[in-house]
Amino acid sequence: MPGTLEKSATRLALGDLTLTALSDGYLDIPAAYFSNVTPAEQEAVNPSTRFGANTWLIETGTRKILVDAGSGHFLRERFPASGALTWQAPEKAEERAAVTDIIITHMHADHIGGLSLNGSSLFPNAVIHVQATEWNFWTDAALLSAVPEDKRPMVHLIQALAKPVGNQLRLHRGDADLGNGITLLSAPGHTPGHQAVHLSAGAEEMILLADVVVSDALQFANPEVRYALDSDPALAVQTRKTLFDRLSADRIPFAATHLSTDRFGYLETRGNGFAFAEV
Ligand SMILES: [Zn+2]
């Protein structure tokens, strides 16, 4: 059932919850990152396609819950328009200290770059919610030497960003109730412990998909399209299809990290695939 959405909303009230989209900028992704595409699909994103970089703030009466922390300043060399949230800025210290929880959908650097800086947590008062599978995968000391040479800088960065928040963790195993109508939904494939977020209040609900879908230009119309950074592309496709079916069948408003818009919308069936309809 639809939430109380306003037209073109980037803010949604769901019972006592308020959800606000916080854009961290955008990233231009090369067409070569997509596979299992037709020539026409390839052409549609050639030479690159623009990903948004959405994060969200959920406010309850007493909690301020961030969903992901953006990329900080860590990806700017490659993606100059990333890291717009600048959580690391000293003038944001008070705002950071008020954050009670951070849900980390997964540990790619575009989602955890804003968590810590120079070995210190930037959100000292927050409980950080991650899937145990995700945390254990990325922080495994053996991972660095197990991955190909070209992936090592990424793993090294993720481990450096994660270490300072190791004492703030709440590790979850599968779906988990965080209270206030907020539930973590296990959604693996993009990474081993990738999770989405389900919000509900009475009969109203909404879902933050995180990276269940990465390209709105390709994967709504064709959920089978694969992405180079998916750790298990076949599982990512399966998770995407399951959640797309649920979103369209129940007409659940949703958002996703890399949509080219920071607005909420609905998923409608179109042909053999789907289309995004902004609220
Ligand atoms: Zn991402």
Boltz pocket constraint, residues with backbone or C-beta under 6 A from the ligand:
constraints:
  - pocket:
      binder: B
      contacts: [[A, 108], [A, 110], [A, 111], [A, 211], [A, 257], [A, 258]]
      max_distance: 6.0
